[in-house]
């Protein structure tokens, strides 16, 4: 029998243990006293924990990679959507907002305003025209200094020019009794709907306009105009001789404005108004205003210089309403056209029309971006703008007084509706009501000054 000696190193120490053993058959038997060394259980558990953390981090990283791969197409689609939406505003960079206004054009506009104010001052001299002439002379001097010193602060000068022009328009040829007929300048409240009904043709016709003849001396003629060709074009207007007939959809007459939807005199968009038995509207696919006299069947046309059309400057805010680039309105004294131009950076422009000659007599340029509102209407020469609150509520939030040139951004006049979309909103001076075409529904409201 042989005795074997095993040398065992004790972990954690420098000691060794001699272990005797005996050979039995082909095996070596020995007894080991394990009390002299211990297994590093604490260290082992720490290493195991670190391995688990590492594994969890790796799994989390792999999950993020999978999510990123899934989100990349969505992010790309969102970016393309934003790019497409921003394309409509590209003109701001290429045409106006970021390019310097040519000094010669600026000087020419100043000369035109100066000539207009000077003629008004010669006919009816007053403190306002005198002050305007002084400010215009100072502005002309500043332009000459810009020529001389090569100092271009054109955006500031452009805003100054717009303000001077608005004041000049307010001074020029306004009726003497205009203020007396509109003693309370700003509206204070809008009632709940006093009329609510579906249009007389079909619920599918979500775009159009309706109301009452806006001429103060007119008979009780109600009208309804639905866009029936892709919510874009129309060629008839439905006329009612009484309120009772309108509510009952009876005894009406469909007056033909044009021979077809694609005729050059057909209606485009929902910005239609009836004034003195004459329909005023945007002509088919052009930046022109048409007037159609129902009695004589005569049509007149007038070009609206610089007006954006074909959804360049529609009413938007919550979502854009197609084919609302040009909006016709009426009040006590005139027909108004509301639109936007690149020259005014897409902001609303208001022009006053002579309804007989179909000529523009005044034009004001506001600082309200047209795509930021859902609809507009005119009351006593004051432009009002609305915005979306929710599906069942709208709010008048802005006013521009053409008599004073004052802009008011602090209005809050809420009113109810039955659907989200607004195709047309117009005021009638005969009964003091607002008429709303609300996604195929026809609503009316009382207004309070």
VOGU-3710 file (C-alpha; in Angstrom, 3 decimals, decimal comma):
1> xxxxxxxxxx> 0,000/0,000/0,000  1,351/3,299/-1,003  0,750/6,525/0,781  0,144/9,563/-1,395  0,564/13,093/-0,256  -1,685/15,803/-1,747  -0,774/19,412/-1,436  -3,905/21,585/-1,399  -3,617/25,341/-1,610  -5,975/27,116/0,719
11> xxxxxxxxxx> -7,718/29,949/-1,121  -7,322/33,282/0,515  -4,136/32,234/2,306  -0,617/31,224/1,455  -0,840/27,984/3,456  -0,778/24,461/2,020  -2,245/21,294/3,542  -0,535/17,899/3,459  -3,104/15,147/2,959  -2,142/11,474/3,441
21> xxxxxxxxxx> -3,894/8,831/1,355  -3,998/5,079/0,714  -4,289/3,137/-2,504  -7,134/0,692/-2,734  -7,421/-1,291/-5,907  -7,095/1,337/-8,583  -8,224/4,265/-6,450  -6,561/6,665/-4,149  -8,488/7,409/-1,012  -7,794/10,384/1,143
31> xxxxxxxxxx> -9,543/12,474/3,725  -9,601/16,241/3,355  -10,491/18,664/6,079  -12,443/21,469/4,270  -12,635/23,661/7,301  -9,345/25,176/6,325  -10,792/26,964/3,160  -14,146/28,460/2,063  -15,912/28,960/-1,342  -16,157/32,740/-2,366
41> xxxxxxxxxx> -19,947/32,757/-2,397  -20,293/36,549/-1,972  -17,957/37,269/-4,855  -19,746/34,687/-6,991  -23,144/36,282/-6,334  -21,786/39,753/-7,260  -20,351/38,449/-10,507  -23,659/36,717/-11,258  -25,543/39,974/-10,616  -23,208/41,917/-12,925
51> xxxxxxxxxx> -23,693/39,319/-15,642  -27,477/39,594/-15,264  -27,343/43,428/-15,478  -25,211/43,188/-18,580  -27,657/40,739/-20,124  -30,642/42,989/-19,276  -28,904/46,017/-20,813  -28,155/44,052/-23,932  -31,798/42,970/-24,217  -32,969/46,563/-23,706
61> xxxxxxxxxx> -30,574/47,801/-26,388  -31,819/45,153/-28,815  -35,426/46,191/-28,070  -34,576/49,841/-28,786  -32,991/48,835/-32,068  -36,129/46,917/-33,054  -38,344/49,889/-32,101  -36,118/52,308/-33,998  -36,343/50,185/-37,122  -40,146/50,145/-36,755
71> xxxxxxxxxx> -40,358/53,912/-36,106  -38,059/55,029/-38,919  -40,718/54,617/-41,667  -43,232/56,487/-39,496  -40,732/59,307/-38,887  -39,971/59,483/-42,608  -43,694/59,651/-43,438  -44,192/62,411/-40,846  -41,291/64,390/-42,298  -42,708/64,061/-45,805
81> xxxxxxxxxx> -46,102/65,191/-44,503  -44,563/68,258/-42,826  -42,598/69,049/-45,987  -45,762/68,840/-48,065  -47,636/71,104/-45,656  -44,799/73,627/-45,582  -44,636/73,738/-49,377  -47,707/75,969/-49,401  -45,748/78,586/-47,466  -42,697/78,522/-49,712
91> xxxxxxxxxx> -43,749/81,790/-51,283  -42,908/83,522/-47,977  -39,253/82,904/-48,702  -39,222/83,181/-52,475  -41,603/86,051/-53,046  -41,902/88,479/-50,210  -41,147/87,981/-46,573  -37,416/87,386/-46,731  -36,568/89,403/-49,844  -35,996/93,145/-49,756
101> xxxxxxxxxx> -38,725/95,261/-51,291  -37,401/97,176/-54,259  -37,007/100,813/-53,298  -38,466/102,019/-56,560  -41,684/100,072/-55,936  -41,807/101,408/-52,372  -41,411/104,974/-53,566  -44,107/104,480/-56,211  -46,602/103,188/-53,635  -45,858/106,156/-51,384
111> xxxxxxxxxx> -46,481/108,552/-54,286  -49,845/106,923/-55,044  -50,964/107,159/-51,409  -49,711/110,757/-51,168  -51,655/111,731/-54,285  -54,835/110,085/-52,989  -54,617/111,758/-49,569  -53,761/115,114/-51,129  -56,886/114,966/-53,319  -58,988/114,109/-50,283
121> xxxxxxxxxx> -57,407/116,967/-48,311  -58,131/119,449/-51,109  -61,803/118,432/-51,131  -62,308/118,094/-47,388  -59,366/119,396/-45,321  -59,255/118,139/-41,740  -56,793/117,277/-39,014  -56,489/113,624/-40,022  -55,643/114,342/-43,673  -53,180/117,035/-42,589
131> xxxxxxxxxx> -51,416/114,629/-40,236  -51,362/111,951/-42,916  -49,741/114,287/-45,430  -47,066/115,176/-42,891  -46,328/111,522/-42,143  -46,257/110,649/-45,838  -43,772/113,446/-46,516  -41,588/112,128/-43,704  -41,840/108,592/-45,110  -40,801/109,839/-48,556
141> xxxxxxxxxx> -37,816/111,599/-46,956  -36,840/108,342/-45,239  -36,984/106,470/-48,547  -34,692/109,071/-50,112  -32,295/108,581/-47,189  -32,355/104,833/-47,869  -31,374/105,583/-51,466  -28,562/107,903/-50,347  -27,129/105,878/-47,484  -27,808/102,424/-48,929
151> xxxxxxxxxx> -29,566/101,607/-45,662  -32,227/98,954/-46,173  -34,699/98,525/-43,346  -37,422/97,547/-45,787  -39,648/95,300/-43,680  -40,172/98,074/-41,140  -40,880/100,535/-43,930  -43,311/98,079/-45,516  -45,333/97,844/-42,298  -45,314/101,623/-41,995
161> xxxxxxxxxx> -46,546/101,927/-45,583  -49,403/99,497/-44,908  -50,545/101,451/-41,849  -50,453/104,748/-43,761  -52,397/103,213/-46,630  -55,095/101,886/-44,282  -55,526/105,327/-42,742  -55,652/106,912/-46,183  -58,364/104,469/-47,267  -60,402/105,300/-44,177
171> xxxxxxxxxx> -60,229/109,026/-44,955  -61,207/108,649/-48,600  -64,837/108,990/-49,747  -66,486/107,353/-46,734  -70,190/108,233/-46,488  -70,881/111,137/-44,155  -73,550/109,162/-42,284  -71,451/105,997/-41,979  -70,636/106,475/-38,304  -74,186/107,394/-37,399
181> xxxxxxxxxx> -75,592/104,202/-38,947  -73,048/102,143/-37,012  -72,892/103,933/-33,666  -71,663/100,844/-31,810  -68,516/99,770/-33,570  -67,779/96,337/-32,115  -70,118/93,379/-31,632  -70,527/92,174/-28,051  -72,483/88,901/-28,205  -73,870/86,194/-30,504
191> xxxxxxxxxx> -77,007/84,234/-29,586  -77,712/80,520/-29,723  -78,938/79,353/-33,145  -82,408/80,721/-33,920  -82,658/78,632/-37,099  -81,286/75,132/-37,662  -82,172/72,983/-40,667  -80,612/70,771/-43,305  -80,106/72,230/-46,763  -82,894/71,478/-49,226
201> xxxxxxxxxx> -80,875/69,309/-51,621  -78,841/66,690/-49,770  -76,779/66,132/-46,649  -73,869/65,200/-48,914  -73,567/68,819/-50,103  -71,324/70,094/-47,322  -70,192/73,316/-49,018  -72,268/76,317/-49,971  -73,854/79,465/-48,605  -77,268/80,791/-47,643
211> xxxxxxxxxx> -78,968/83,851/-46,237  -81,268/86,747/-47,011  -80,875/89,576/-49,534  -78,557/92,026/-47,762  -79,909/95,263/-49,282  -81,692/97,215/-46,526  -84,679/98,065/-48,761  -84,971/94,584/-50,282  -87,978/92,295/-49,968  -87,912/89,185/-47,801
221> xxxxxxxxxx> -85,986/87,015/-50,246  -84,098/84,041/-48,867  -81,530/82,183/-50,922  -79,553/78,962/-50,823  -76,523/78,001/-52,883  -74,964/74,529/-52,725  -71,730/73,531/-54,403  -72,591/70,297/-56,194  -69,481/69,585/-58,287  -66,782/68,249/-55,974
231> xxxxxxxxxx> -67,740/70,868/-53,341  -66,064/73,364/-55,671  -68,388/74,619/-58,412  -72,031/75,549/-58,816  -74,259/77,202/-61,406  -77,658/77,733/-59,749  -79,029/79,587/-56,739  -82,311/78,599/-55,077  -84,610/81,534/-54,276  -87,495/81,704/-51,771
241> xxxxxxxxxx> -90,013/84,568/-51,495  -90,692/84,108/-47,780  -89,230/82,664/-44,595  -92,092/80,178/-44,398  -91,367/78,863/-47,881  -87,690/78,540/-47,039  -88,323/76,544/-43,869  -90,793/74,253/-45,695  -88,636/73,861/-48,843  -91,517/74,907/-51,064
251> xxxxxxxxxx> -92,366/77,481/-53,763  -88,742/77,991/-54,619  -87,147/78,851/-57,952  -83,715/77,698/-59,103  -82,097/80,598/-60,925  -79,397/79,575/-63,395  -76,230/81,638/-62,974  -74,303/79,844/-65,727  -75,095/77,199/-68,312  -72,890/74,545/-66,662
261> xxxxxxxxxx> -70,518/73,936/-63,773  -67,527/74,502/-66,061  -68,815/77,641/-67,773  -66,568/80,697/-67,435  -69,319/82,412/-65,415  -69,914/79,451/-63,076  -69,389/79,801/-59,323  -66,181/78,642/-57,661  -66,032/78,273/-53,889  -68,508/78,974/-51,130
271> xxxxxxxxxx> -67,881/82,731/-50,704  -71,191/83,775/-52,297  -73,474/86,645/-51,222  -76,793/88,090/-52,470  -77,136/91,888/-52,504  -79,928/93,801/-54,286  -81,116/90,667/-56,129  -77,579/90,256/-57,499  -75,303/87,307/-56,787  -71,660/88,172/-56,081
281> xxxxxxxxxx> -69,143/85,338/-56,243  -65,707/84,159/-57,412  -65,721/83,415/-61,138  -64,808/79,947/-62,367  -61,075/79,175/-61,859  -59,919/82,809/-61,993  -58,963/85,596/-59,600  -62,034/87,540/-60,682  -65,288/88,630/-59,064  -68,532/88,015/-60,931
291> xxxxxxxxxx> -71,912/89,620/-60,348  -75,082/88,057/-61,752  -78,274/90,135/-61,768  -81,199/87,750/-61,296  -83,657/90,190/-62,850  -81,734/91,160/-65,997  -79,641/87,939/-66,235  -76,580/90,139/-66,895  -73,129/89,115/-65,676  -70,249/91,471/-64,897
301> xxxxxxxxxx> -66,636/90,576/-64,151  -63,819/92,331/-62,317  -60,198/91,246/-61,876  -58,909/90,978/-58,311  -55,218/91,749/-58,705  -52,841/89,538/-56,752  -55,519/87,435/-55,063  -54,499/83,866/-54,276  -56,839/81,202/-55,674  -57,119/77,404/-55,999
311> xxxxxxxxxx> -56,433/76,748/-52,305  -53,411/79,013/-52,067  -54,960/81,010/-49,207  -58,083/79,155/-48,026  -59,642/79,422/-44,588  -57,912/76,858/-42,336  -57,091/77,061/-38,608  -58,250/73,569/-37,516  -58,350/72,043/-41,013  -58,365/73,762/-44,382
321> xxxxxxxxxx> -61,665/74,326/-46,176  -61,048/73,883/-49,880  -62,020/76,610/-52,355  -62,436/79,395/-49,787  -59,717/81,702/-51,131  -62,170/84,528/-51,919  -65,038/85,492/-49,622  -67,796/87,968/-50,574  -69,673/89,777/-47,790  -72,192/92,636/-47,529
331> xxxxxxxxxx> -73,300/95,160/-44,929  -75,361/98,373/-44,793  -73,505/100,255/-47,485  -71,437/98,014/-49,704  -70,271/94,639/-50,885  -66,892/93,526/-49,547  -64,354/91,033/-50,832  -61,951/89,306/-48,430  -58,874/87,544/-49,778  -55,081/87,296/-49,372
341> xxxxxxxxxx> -52,073/88,123/-51,526  -48,417/87,160/-51,644  -47,541/90,851/-51,540  -49,225/91,041/-48,120  -47,486/87,795/-47,019  -50,717/85,769/-47,090  -52,426/88,143/-44,654  -56,046/89,152/-45,181  -56,823/92,008/-47,561  -60,233/93,724/-47,420
351> xxxxxxxxxx> -61,602/95,598/-50,437  -64,815/97,616/-50,607  -66,781/97,218/-53,842  -69,255/99,503/-55,537  -72,043/96,961/-56,204  -73,316/98,772/-59,319  -70,081/99,464/-61,185  -68,278/96,464/-59,639  -65,187/98,566/-58,988  -62,956/98,569/-55,910
361> xxxxxxxxxx> -63,220/101,876/-54,046  -61,015/101,125/-50,995  -58,509/98,480/-49,942  -57,089/97,736/-46,477  -54,267/95,321/-45,628  -54,429/93,566/-42,278  -51,789/91,661/-40,317  -54,045/88,601/-39,855  -52,809/85,476/-41,669  -55,749/84,106/-43,657
371> xxxxxxxxxx> -54,875/80,468/-43,071  -55,140/81,051/-39,314  -58,918/81,657/-39,370  -61,966/79,554/-40,245  -64,266/82,286/-41,598  -64,878/86,046/-41,827  -67,828/88,419/-42,048  -68,454/92,182/-42,158  -70,658/94,297/-39,862  -70,767/98,099/-40,203
381> xxxxxxxxxx> -67,433/98,187/-41,994  -65,783/96,006/-39,352  -64,130/92,756/-40,410  -64,597/89,865/-37,956  -62,664/86,573/-38,010  -63,484/83,263/-36,312  -61,461/80,280/-35,179  -62,209/76,655/-34,314  -62,735/75,797/-30,631  -64,173/72,302/-30,959
391> xxxxxxxxxx> -66,652/70,366/-33,106  -69,630/72,195/-31,602  -68,233/75,644/-30,845  -66,643/78,501/-32,782  -65,254/81,812/-31,535  -64,992/85,320/-32,986  -61,501/86,355/-31,879  -60,436/89,242/-34,131  -61,810/92,492/-35,574  -60,462/95,103/-37,977
401> xxxxxxxxxx> -62,315/98,435/-38,162  -61,968/99,910/-41,652  -63,168/103,296/-40,412  -60,411/103,704/-37,825  -57,804/101,207/-39,057  -57,821/99,640/-35,585  -57,099/95,920/-35,135  -58,524/94,113/-32,094  -57,003/90,754/-31,123  -58,683/90,295/-27,739
411> xxxxxxxxxx> -62,263/89,424/-28,733  -63,884/86,268/-27,399  -67,420/85,835/-28,761  -68,290/82,109/-28,760  -71,210/80,633/-30,681  -72,612/77,153/-31,200  -72,624/74,978/-34,304  -73,730/71,443/-35,149  -70,650/70,225/-37,037  -66,938/71,013/-37,277
421> xxxxxxxxxx> -66,658/72,526/-40,748  -67,637/76,042/-41,830  -68,228/76,695/-45,532  -69,664/80,218/-45,275  -70,567/82,801/-42,628  -72,219/86,092/-43,569  -74,003/88,943/-41,799  -77,303/90,442/-42,912  -77,933/94,111/-41,984  -81,701/93,835/-42,603
431> xxxxxxxxxx> -82,415/91,507/-39,660  -79,037/91,697/-37,891  -78,487/87,936/-38,169  -75,465/85,815/-38,944  -76,079/83,059/-41,504  -73,883/79,950/-41,298  -73,476/77,073/-43,767  -72,183/74,363/-41,440  -71,385/71,071/-43,215  -74,763/70,896/-45,040
441> xxxxxxxxx> -76,655/72,438/-42,100  -78,100/75,952/-42,241  -77,963/77,977/-39,011  -78,800/81,583/-38,106  -77,927/83,695/-35,048  -78,965/87,024/-33,578  -76,146/89,512/-32,976  -75,846/92,177/-30,295  -73,828/95,408/-30,213
//
